[in-house]
Amino acid sequence: MPLTPSHKGAVCSDCQGRLEDAVTAACGHTFCRLCLSLPPQMGAQPSSRVLLCPVCQEKEQTEPVLVPVPLGPLGETYCEEHGEKIYFFCENDAEFLCVFCREGPSHQAHAVGFLDEAIQPYRDRLRGRLEALITERDEIEDMKSREDQKLQVLLAQIESKKRHVEATFERLQQELGEQQRLLLARLTELERQIWKERDKYISQLSEEVARLGTQVKELEEKCQQPASELLQDVRVNQSRCETKTFVSPEAISPDLVKKIRDLHRKILTLPEMLRAFSENLVHHLETDSGIVTLDPLTASPSLVLSEDRKSVRYTRQKQNLPDSPLRFEGLPVVLGSPGFSSGRHRWQVEVQLGEGGGCTVGVVGEEVRRKGEQGLSAEEGVWAVILSHQQCWASTSPGTDLPLSEIPRRVGVALDYEAGRVALLNAETRAPIFTFATSFSGKVFPFFAVWKKGSCLTLKG
């Protein structure tokens, strides 16, 4: 049963006074019940009389169609059928009831209670929901505050790292500038020494030329003398005609030559040193050294993985593992996770070989054969080195023997996807083991194999 809210201060459309016991005709006009005019031919039974609107004088339906307009304090509601104030609520029909509705036959067998009592369970449920919402809101606000604090910490760290990078490169530039000044100063000093020794050398030669010029002039004059005069001083003239061996001084001293050569060799290697430094810097900054773990879904039944998925060992007793298209069968292989389809990546693995055992470390393509007969070669999508006490080789086609003096205790793998390069090295000595040059298509994964009891591989951070 619909309810019409009360309208405080409403005005009658007929008498223009305050509405008293107001009703609304079908034409839409609202007026006091007493202002309603009755046709003289109609009887006095309210239920069958025909009503005329005092404003438009149009015939209306019988009285039940009149819509009572509830009056009273704001928020009170009245029954549309009886015009009485609502006191009850029917829980079966979810309807508001006045006294007459409550006593009517429609609700005699229903659960009916006072409004205040009936509304309490709903209020309790709403209050419970409100409290839950408030708690949820507070938790979200707390979470927002905590996460915002974390983000602020991260932003502060980023800002600190930015200042650190700026300071580091500024120091690097200062150091390079200082080395440049020192090198130029050494070159300037060598230049000064060269000029000094040149001047000394030119001076010595000039003195010798002048001495020889004086003797030439004297001898030319003697040659013009008469024979009697020339013979009188024959001994003196003879001594003047004797040629003295001139010992030519060194244009540049051996010590200065050594300094020039040493500096020349250092300058000659500068471009290569700077290129290597630049490449190492780029490789260091662009290489992802994220955490690599072992993927148990790919592990052969002959391998046992540690709980943290960082270590794998060989077992003679094959495990009962669920079959999967990803799992290797035949070779004791397990792949690393995640796989890579771009970028530079590196990881390290600690090697422990049992008696007669061996291991394989490298990179493998996603489409490598995992069931049946399998091979270890670059042609089959395996770029790795095989290490054992008897022989070590790279998985080229055919294989390449590796003359290693000892089995590396830790092997490092550096993958450059775009360059198509897989470099393996002794992670302790940094000595290269082998480098593959290829081209990748599709995803590649870290590749590990281990066999014979006592053999074990452990990933290192």
C-alpha positions in Angstrom: 0.0 0.0 0.0 1.7 3.2 -1.1 2.1 6.1 1.3 1.9 9.8 0.6 4.2 12.1 2.6 2.6 14.9 4.5 2.7 18.5 3.2 2.9 21.0 5.9 1.2 24.4 5.1 -0.8 23.1 2.1 -3.6 25.4 0.8 -7.1 24.3 -0.4 -7.7 25.0 -4.1 -11.4 26.1 -3.3 -11.5 28.1 0.0 -7.8 29.1 -0.2 -7.4 28.3 3.5 -5.4 25.7 5.2 -6.2 22.2 4.1 -8.4 20.3 6.6 -8.9 16.6 6.1 -7.6 17.2 2.5 -8.5 15.0 -0.5 -7.4 15.2 -4.1 -9.8 14.8 -7.0 -8.9 12.8 -10.2 -8.5 16.2 -12.0 -5.6 17.0 -9.8 -7.1 19.7 -7.5 -6.6 19.3 -3.8 -9.2 20.8 -1.3 -10.8 20.3 2.1 -13.3 17.5 2.4 -16.0 20.0 3.6 -15.5 22.0 0.4 -16.6 19.0 -1.6 -20.1 19.7 -3.1 -22.7 16.9 -3.5 -25.3 16.8 -6.4 -28.8 17.0 -4.8 -30.0 13.9 -6.7 -27.5 11.6 -5.0 -28.1 9.8 -1.7 -26.2 10.3 1.5 -24.2 7.0 1.3 -20.6 8.1 1.0 -19.5 5.0 -0.7 -21.8 5.6 -3.7 -22.0 9.3 -4.1 -20.7 11.1 -7.1 -18.4 14.1 -6.3 -17.9 17.3 -8.1 -14.6 19.2 -8.1 -15.4 22.6 -6.5 -12.9 24.2 -9.0 -13.7 22.7 -12.4 -17.2 21.2 -11.4 -16.4 18.0 -13.3 -17.9 14.7 -12.3 -15.5 12.4 -10.6 -15.5 8.8 -9.7 -17.0 7.6 -6.4 -15.3 8.6 -3.3 -12.7 5.8 -3.0 -10.7 7.2 -5.8 -10.0 10.4 -3.9 -6.4 10.4 -2.7 -6.1 11.6 0.9 -3.3 14.1 1.4 -1.6 13.3 4.7 -1.1 16.2 7.0 0.9 16.4 10.2 4.5 16.7 11.2 7.1 16.3 8.5 8.1 12.6 8.2 4.7 11.2 9.4 2.9 8.9 6.9 -0.8 8.1 6.5 -2.8 5.3 5.0 -4.0 6.0 1.5 -7.2 3.9 2.0 -8.3 5.1 5.4 -6.4 8.4 5.9 -5.3 7.3 9.3 -1.8 7.5 10.7 0.5 4.5 10.2 1.4 2.6 13.3 2.1 -1.0 12.2 4.2 -2.9 9.7 3.2 -6.3 8.1 6.4 -8.4 7.7 4.6 -10.9 5.4 3.6 -8.3 2.8 6.2 -5.7 3.8 3.3 -3.1 4.0 2.6 -0.2 6.4 -0.7 -0.5 8.2 -3.1 1.9 10.0 -5.4 0.7 12.8 -8.2 -0.2 10.3 -5.8 -2.1 8.0 -4.4 -4.0 11.0 -7.9 -5.2 12.0 -8.8 -6.1 8.4 -9.0 -9.7 7.2 -6.0 -9.3 4.9 -3.5 -9.2 7.7 -5.2 -11.2 10.5 -2.9 -14.2 10.1 0.3 -12.2 9.3 3.2 -11.2 11.5 2.3 -7.6 12.3 4.1 -5.4 14.8 4.5 -1.8 15.8 6.7 0.3 13.5 9.3 1.0 16.1 9.5 -2.7 17.0 9.4 -3.8 13.4 12.1 -1.4 12.3 14.6 -2.4 15.0 15.9 -5.6 13.3 16.4 -3.6 10.1 18.1 -0.9 12.1 20.3 -3.5 13.7 21.2 -5.0 10.4 21.9 -1.6 8.9 23.9 -0.7 11.9 25.9 -3.9 11.5 26.4 -3.3 7.9 27.4 0.4 8.6 29.9 -0.8 11.2 31.3 -3.3 8.7 31.5 -0.6 6.0 33.2 1.8 8.5 35.7 -0.9 9.4 36.3 -1.7 5.8 36.7 2.0 5.0 39.1 2.4 7.9 41.1 -0.6 6.8 41.3 0.7 3.2 42.4 4.1 4.5 45.0 2.5 6.7 46.2 0.4 3.7 46.2 3.5 1.6 48.3 5.3 4.2 50.7 2.4 4.5 51.2 2.0 0.8 51.5 5.7 0.4 54.3 5.7 3.0 56.0 2.9 1.1 55.6 4.8 -2.1 57.0 7.9 -0.4 60.0 5.9 0.8 60.5 4.5 -2.7 60.3 8.0 -4.2 62.8 9.2 -1.6 65.1 6.4 -2.5 64.7 7.2 -6.2 65.5 10.8 -5.5 68.6 9.7 -3.5 69.7 7.4 -6.3 69.3 10.2 -8.8 71.6 12.4 -6.7 74.0 9.5 -6.3 74.1 8.9 -10.0 74.7 12.6 -10.6 77.5 12.7 -8.0 79.1 9.5 -9.4 79.2 10.7 -13.0 80.3 14.2 -11.8 83.2 12.5 -10.0 83.9 10.4 -13.1 83.9 13.5 -15.3 86.2 15.2 -12.8 88.5 12.2 -12.7 88.6 12.0 -16.5 89.2 15.8 -16.7 92.0 15.5 -14.1 93.6 12.6 -16.1 93.2 14.6 -19.3 95.0 17.5 -17.7 97.8 15.3 -16.3 98.3 13.7 -19.7 98.3 17.0 -21.5 100.8 18.3 -18.9 103.1 15.3 -19.5 102.9 15.9 -23.3 103.7 19.6 -22.8 106.7 18.7 -20.6 107.9 16.3 -23.2 107.4 18.9 -25.8 109.5 21.3 -23.7 112.3 18.8 -23.3 112.3 18.1 -27.0 112.7 21.8 -27.8 115.4 22.0 -25.1 117.4 19.1 -26.5 116.9 20.4 -30.1 118.3 23.8 -29.1 121.3 22.1 -27.5 121.8 19.9 -30.5 121.5 22.8 -33.0 123.9 24.8 -30.9 126.5 22.1 -30.9 126.2 21.6 -34.6 126.4 25.4 -35.2 129.6 25.6 -33.2 131.2 22.8 -35.2 130.1 24.4 -38.5 131.6 27.7 -37.4 134.9 26.0 -36.4 135.1 24.3 -39.7 134.3 27.5 -41.5 137.2 29.2 -39.8 139.6 26.5 -40.8 138.3 26.5 -44.4 138.9 30.3 -44.6 142.5 29.9 -43.2 143.3 27.2 -45.6 142.0 29.1 -48.6 144.2 32.0 -47.6 147.3 29.7 -47.3 146.6 28.3 -50.7 147.0 31.8 -52.2 150.4 32.4 -50.6 153.7 32.1 -52.6 155.5 28.8 -52.5 158.4 30.2 -50.4 156.0 31.4 -47.7 153.9 28.3 -47.8 157.0 26.0 -47.4 158.4 28.1 -44.6 155.5 27.0 -42.4 154.9 23.6 -43.9 154.6 21.8 -40.6 152.0 24.2 -39.3 150.1 24.1 -42.5 150.2 20.3 -42.5 148.7 20.1 -39.1 145.9 22.4 -40.1 145.2 20.2 -43.1 144.7 17.1 -41.0 141.0 16.1 -40.7 139.5 15.6 -37.3 136.7 13.2 -36.9 133.5 15.0 -35.8 131.4 13.1 -33.3 127.8 14.0 -33.9 125.8 14.6 -30.7 122.5 12.8 -30.2 119.5 14.9 -31.3 117.3 13.4 -28.5 118.6 11.6 -25.4 117.7 7.9 -25.0 115.9 8.7 -21.8 113.7 11.2 -23.5 113.0 8.7 -26.3 112.0 6.1 -23.8 109.6 8.6 -22.1 108.0 9.4 -25.5 107.6 5.8 -26.4 106.0 4.9 -23.1 103.5 7.7 -23.3 102.8 6.9 -26.9 101.9 3.3 -25.9 99.5 4.6 -23.2 97.8 7.1 -25.4 97.5 4.5 -28.2 95.4 2.2 -25.9 93.2 5.0 -24.6 90.4 4.5 -27.3 90.2 0.8 -26.6 90.2 1.3 -22.9 87.4 3.9 -23.1 85.4 1.7 -25.5 85.7 -1.3 -23.1 84.7 0.9 -20.2 81.7 2.2 -22.1 80.6 -1.3 -23.1 81.1 -2.6 -19.6 79.1 0.3 -18.2 76.3 -0.2 -20.7 76.3 -4.0 -20.0 76.3 -3.4 -16.3 73.4 -0.9 -16.4 71.3 -2.7 -19.0 71.8 -6.3 -17.8 69.0 -7.8 -15.7 70.5 -9.9 -12.9 67.1 -10.8 -11.5 66.5 -14.0 -9.5 66.4 -17.2 -11.5 64.8 -20.3 -10.0 64.4 -23.9 -11.1 61.0 -24.8 -12.7 59.7 -28.0 -11.1 57.3 -28.6 -14.0 60.2 -29.2 -16.3 62.4 -31.3 -14.0 63.3 -34.8 -15.1 62.2 -37.6 -12.6 65.9 -38.3 -12.0 66.3 -34.9 -10.4 65.5 -33.7 -6.9 64.9 -29.9 -6.4 65.3 -28.1 -3.1 62.2 -26.4 -1.5 63.5 -22.9 -2.4 64.0 -24.2 -6.1 67.6 -23.0 -6.0 69.4 -26.3 -5.9 69.1 -29.6 -7.9 70.8 -33.0 -7.4 70.8 -36.3 -9.2 69.1 -39.4 -7.8 69.2 -43.0 -9.0 65.7 -43.6 -7.7 63.3 -41.9 -10.2 60.5 -40.0 -8.7 56.9 -40.5 -9.4 56.0 -37.2 -10.9 52.9 -36.2 -12.9 53.4 -36.2 -16.6 53.5 -32.9 -18.4 54.4 -31.7 -21.9 56.9 -29.4 -20.2 58.7 -32.2 -18.3 62.0 -33.6 -19.7 62.2 -37.4 -19.9 65.4 -39.1 -20.9 68.0 -36.5 -20.0 68.3 -35.4 -16.4 67.4 -31.8 -17.3 65.6 -28.9 -15.5 64.9 -25.4 -16.9 65.2 -22.1 -15.1 62.5 -19.6 -14.7 61.7 -17.0 -16.0 62.3 -17.3 -19.7 63.6 -14.4 -21.8 62.6 -13.0 -25.2 64.6 -9.8 -25.1 67.3 -7.9 -23.2 70.5 -8.9 -21.4 70.5 -11.3 -18.4 73.0 -13.1 -16.3 73.0 -15.7 -13.5 75.5 -17.9 -11.7 75.5 -21.5 -10.7 77.7 -23.4 -8.2 79.1 -26.7 -9.6 79.6 -29.8 -7.5 80.4 -33.0 -9.4 80.2 -36.5 -7.9 82.6 -39.3 -8.9 82.2 -39.9 -12.6 79.4 -37.2 -12.7 78.9 -34.1 -14.8 76.7 -31.2 -15.4 75.5 -28.9 -18.2 75.0 -25.2 -17.9 73.7 -22.8 -20.6 70.6 -21.6 -22.4 67.9 -23.6 -24.3 65.2 -22.6 -26.8 61.5 -23.1 -25.8 60.9 -25.5 -28.7 63.6 -28.0 -27.7 62.7 -31.7 -27.7 61.7 -32.9 -24.2 60.5 -36.4 -24.8 62.2 -39.4 -26.4 65.8 -39.2 -27.8 67.3 -35.8 -27.0 70.6 -34.3 -28.0 72.8 -31.5 -26.7 73.8 -29.3 -29.6 73.2 -25.7 -30.8 71.5 -27.2 -33.8 68.8 -28.6 -31.5 68.5 -25.3 -29.6 70.9 -25.9 -26.7 73.8 -23.4 -26.2 75.7 -24.8 -23.2 78.9 -26.2 -21.9 79.2 -29.8 -20.6 81.6 -30.2 -17.6 82.9 -33.4 -16.3 86.1 -34.8 -14.7 87.1 -36.6 -17.9 86.2 -34.0 -20.6 84.7 -30.6 -21.0 83.2 -29.3 -24.3 80.8 -26.8 -25.8 77.6 -27.9 -27.5 78.5 -26.8 -30.9 78.0 -29.0 -34.0 80.3 -30.8 -33.8 81.3 -30.3 -30.2 84.2 -28.1 -29.3 86.7 -29.4 -26.7 87.5 -27.0 -23.9 91.0 -27.2 -22.5 90.2 -26.2 -19.0 92.9 -26.6 -16.4 90.3 -27.3 -13.7 86.5 -27.6 -13.4 85.1 -24.1 -12.4 83.5 -24.1 -9.0 81.1 -21.4 -10.1 79.9 -20.8 -13.7 78.5 -17.5 -14.9 76.1 -17.2 -17.8 75.6 -13.9 -19.7 72.8 -13.8 -22.2 72.4 -11.0 -24.8 69.2 -11.8 -26.7 69.3 -9.1 -29.3 73.0 -9.7 -30.0 72.5 -13.5 -30.1 75.3 -14.1 -27.7 75.6 -16.6 -24.8 78.9 -16.2 -22.9 79.9 -18.7 -20.2 82.8 -17.9 -17.9 84.5 -18.9 -14.6 82.6 -16.6 -12.2 85.4 -16.7 -9.7 88.3 -15.8 -12.0 86.3 -14.0 -14.7 88.1 -16.2 -17.3 86.0 -16.9 -20.4 85.0 -20.6 -20.9 83.1 -20.3 -24.3 80.9 -17.9 -26.2 78.1 -18.8 -28.6 77.1 -16.5 -31.4 73.7 -17.3 -32.8 70.3 -15.7 -33.5 67.3 -16.3 -31.2 63.6 -16.6 -32.2 61.1 -17.2 -29.5 61.7 -17.5 -25.8 64.8 -19.0 -24.3 65.4 -20.4 -20.8 68.3 -21.1 -18.4 69.3 -24.8 -19.0 70.7 -27.2 -16.4 71.5 -30.9 -16.4 73.2 -33.0 -13.8 74.0 -36.7 -13.6 75.6 -39.3 -11.4 75.1 -39.5 -7.6 76.8 -36.7 -5.7 76.5 -34.2 -8.5 74.7 -31.0 -7.6 74.0 -27.5 -9.0 73.1 -24.5 -6.9 71.9 -21.2 -8.2 73.6 -18.2 -6.7 72.4 -14.6 -6.5 
